[in-house]
Amino acid sequence: MKRTALSLSFLLLAIMVLSCGRGDREDKDNLGVSDQLSFSIDSSLIGEAITDARYGVRFHPPVDWIPLNHELFKQVGEELEGQFGDQAIRVFPLYLLTMQDYGCLLSLTQIRNIETGSAPELAEYESMLNQKFRGEQISKTQFTKGKIKFTQFLIKHQNMVNFKLLFYNQKGDLLQVDYVLPFQVYASEIKSIESSMGSIELLE
């Protein structure tokens, strides 16, 4: 019972990191732009592929990370959609998975301007993220893997780490993949997360 309560508290903190993220210190480091980046993918550390034909993307979650139940999906979805208040740019969850025993969370979301119905410019959304995470330890890098140009943010909030990957699909939709995990499981899960990141690809 104690472990379940602790796991739920970490999961709720992961949700807070995704949807809130205001802190009291700032340590930004722009890592610049790199060319093609290769990932070392260990197939034993990732689960079955998730393929979304509508948004033209495929990825493998870390092994043993499972979809959130309906109640938690609704809760997290509401937090994500409302994280920028009255702004026209909204975050819409497509997939939410967790390794709940340790409070880890993976999300695939679409970023859309509800007034225009289209994806925002990346620079506009980045500006909103920088404002939301002002005061946090945050670093940014850009790289290309295959046909995808990624912008990655690494955000440290309290005792949580958030890898945030932004990219456009073939239709011009802005998609975002987040991996949120506690520092205490970082060392044991980072290889799984790197393998999962390396599995992200666009459908032809």
C-alpha positions as CSV (number, residue, x, y, z in Angstrom):
1,M,0.0,0.0,0.0
2,K,2.8,2.4,0.9
3,R,4.5,1.7,-2.5
4,T,1.3,2.3,-4.4
5,A,0.7,5.6,-2.6
6,L,4.3,6.7,-3.4
7,S,3.9,5.7,-7.0
8,L,0.7,7.7,-7.4
9,S,2.4,10.7,-5.8
10,F,5.3,10.5,-8.4
11,L,2.8,10.1,-11.2
12,L,0.9,13.2,-10.1
13,L,4.2,15.1,-9.9
14,A,5.0,13.9,-13.4
15,I,1.6,15.3,-14.5
16,M,2.4,18.6,-12.8
17,V,5.8,18.8,-14.5
18,L,4.1,18.4,-17.9
19,S,1.3,20.9,-17.2
20,C,2.8,23.5,-14.8
21,G,6.6,23.7,-14.4
22,R,7.3,26.9,-12.6
23,G,10.3,27.0,-10.3
24,D,12.6,29.4,-8.5
25,R,15.9,29.1,-10.3
26,E,17.2,29.4,-13.8
27,D,20.1,27.6,-15.5
28,K,19.7,27.6,-19.3
29,D,22.2,26.1,-21.7
30,N,21.5,26.2,-25.4
31,L,23.3,23.2,-26.8
32,G,23.0,24.4,-30.4
33,V,22.3,22.5,-33.5
34,S,23.7,19.1,-34.5
35,D,23.4,17.2,-37.8
36,Q,22.2,13.6,-38.1
37,L,22.1,11.9,-34.7
38,S,22.3,8.2,-34.2
39,F,20.6,6.4,-31.4
40,S,21.7,3.1,-29.9
41,I,18.4,1.1,-29.9
42,D,18.2,-2.0,-27.6
43,S,15.1,-3.9,-28.8
44,S,14.9,-5.7,-25.5
45,L,14.3,-2.4,-23.7
46,I,11.3,-1.2,-25.8
47,G,7.7,-2.6,-26.1
48,E,5.5,-3.2,-29.1
49,A,5.3,-0.4,-31.7
50,I,2.5,2.1,-31.5
51,T,1.5,3.3,-35.0
52,D,-0.8,6.2,-35.6
53,A,-1.9,6.4,-39.3
54,R,-3.8,9.6,-38.8
55,Y,-0.7,11.5,-37.7
56,G,1.7,9.4,-39.6
57,V,4.0,8.5,-36.8
58,R,5.3,5.3,-35.2
59,F,7.2,4.7,-31.9
60,H,8.0,2.1,-29.3
61,P,7.5,3.0,-25.7
62,P,9.9,1.7,-23.1
63,V,9.3,-1.9,-22.1
64,D,6.7,-2.3,-19.4
65,W,5.2,1.2,-19.8
66,I,1.5,0.8,-20.2
67,P,-1.4,3.1,-21.3
68,L,-3.1,5.1,-18.6
69,N,-6.5,4.0,-17.6
70,H,-9.5,6.0,-18.8
71,E,-9.8,8.1,-15.6
72,L,-6.1,9.1,-15.5
73,F,-6.1,9.8,-19.2
74,K,-9.0,12.2,-18.8
75,Q,-7.3,13.8,-15.8
76,V,-3.9,14.3,-17.5
77,G,-5.6,15.3,-20.8
78,E,-7.5,18.1,-19.1
79,E,-4.3,19.3,-17.4
80,L,-2.4,19.3,-20.7
81,E,-5.1,21.1,-22.7
82,G,-5.5,23.9,-20.1
83,Q,-1.8,24.4,-19.3
84,F,-1.5,27.7,-21.3
85,G,-4.7,29.2,-19.9
86,D,-6.7,31.3,-22.5
87,Q,-4.0,31.0,-25.2
88,A,-5.2,29.8,-28.6
89,I,-2.4,27.3,-28.7
90,R,-3.5,24.0,-27.0
91,V,-2.0,20.7,-26.3
92,F,-4.1,17.6,-27.2
93,P,-3.1,14.2,-25.9
94,L,-3.0,11.3,-28.4
95,Y,-1.2,8.6,-26.3
96,L,-0.3,8.6,-22.5
97,L,1.7,5.7,-21.0
98,T,3.2,5.1,-17.6
99,M,5.4,2.9,-15.6
100,Q,3.2,3.7,-12.6
101,D,5.3,1.8,-10.0
102,Y,7.9,4.6,-10.4
103,G,5.8,7.5,-11.5
104,C,7.1,7.7,-15.1
105,L,5.0,9.2,-17.8
106,L,5.2,9.2,-21.7
107,S,3.0,11.4,-23.7
108,L,2.5,11.9,-27.5
109,T,0.5,15.1,-28.0
110,Q,-0.5,17.4,-30.9
111,I,0.1,21.1,-30.6
112,R,-2.7,23.1,-32.4
113,N,-4.0,26.7,-32.6
114,I,-7.7,26.3,-32.0
115,E,-8.5,29.6,-33.7
116,T,-6.8,28.7,-37.0
117,G,-7.0,24.9,-36.7
118,S,-3.4,24.6,-37.8
119,A,0.0,24.0,-36.2
120,P,1.7,27.0,-34.7
121,E,5.1,28.2,-35.8
122,L,7.7,26.3,-33.7
123,A,9.3,29.6,-32.5
124,E,6.0,30.7,-31.2
125,Y,5.4,27.5,-29.2
126,E,9.0,27.5,-28.0
127,S,8.5,31.1,-26.6
128,M,5.4,29.8,-24.7
129,L,7.4,26.9,-23.3
130,N,10.3,29.2,-22.2
131,Q,7.8,31.4,-20.4
132,K,6.1,28.5,-18.7
133,F,9.3,26.9,-17.6
134,R,11.0,30.2,-16.6
135,G,13.2,29.6,-13.6
136,E,13.7,25.9,-14.3
137,Q,16.9,24.2,-15.3
138,I,16.3,23.8,-19.0
139,S,18.6,23.0,-22.0
140,K,17.8,22.9,-25.7
141,T,19.3,21.1,-28.6
142,Q,18.2,20.5,-32.2
143,F,19.1,17.5,-34.3
144,T,18.0,15.4,-37.3
145,K,17.2,11.7,-37.2
146,G,16.2,10.2,-40.5
147,K,13.6,12.6,-42.0
148,I,12.7,14.2,-38.7
149,K,14.1,17.5,-37.5
150,F,13.8,17.5,-33.7
151,T,13.9,20.2,-31.2
152,Q,14.6,18.8,-27.7
153,F,14.3,20.4,-24.3
154,L,15.7,18.8,-21.2
155,I,13.9,20.2,-18.1
156,K,14.7,19.5,-14.5
157,H,12.0,20.3,-12.0
158,Q,12.3,19.4,-8.4
159,N,13.2,15.7,-8.4
160,M,11.9,15.0,-11.9
161,V,13.4,15.0,-15.4
162,N,11.4,15.9,-18.5
163,F,12.7,15.1,-22.1
164,K,10.5,17.0,-24.5
165,L,10.8,16.3,-28.2
166,L,9.1,18.6,-30.8
167,F,8.8,17.8,-34.5
168,Y,6.5,18.2,-37.5
169,N,4.9,15.3,-39.3
170,Q,4.5,14.9,-43.1
171,K,1.2,16.9,-43.0
172,G,2.7,19.8,-41.0
173,D,1.2,18.9,-37.7
174,L,3.3,19.8,-34.7
175,L,3.8,16.8,-32.4
176,Q,5.4,16.6,-29.0
177,V,6.8,13.5,-27.2
178,D,7.5,13.8,-23.5
179,Y,9.3,11.4,-21.2
180,V,9.0,12.4,-17.5
181,L,10.7,10.4,-14.8
182,P,12.0,10.8,-11.2
183,F,15.7,11.2,-10.7
184,Q,15.8,8.0,-8.6
185,V,15.0,5.8,-11.6
186,Y,16.9,7.9,-14.2
187,A,20.0,5.6,-14.3
188,S,17.9,2.4,-14.7
189,E,15.5,3.8,-17.3
190,I,17.6,6.1,-19.5
191,K,18.7,3.4,-21.9
192,S,15.1,2.4,-22.4
193,I,14.1,6.0,-23.0
194,E,17.0,6.5,-25.5
195,S,15.9,3.4,-27.3
196,S,12.3,4.6,-27.4
197,M,13.4,8.1,-28.6
198,G,15.4,6.4,-31.4
199,S,12.4,4.4,-32.5
200,I,10.3,7.5,-33.4
201,E,9.7,7.7,-37.1
202,L,7.4,9.2,-39.7
203,L,5.3,6.9,-41.9
204,E,5.7,7.1,-45.6
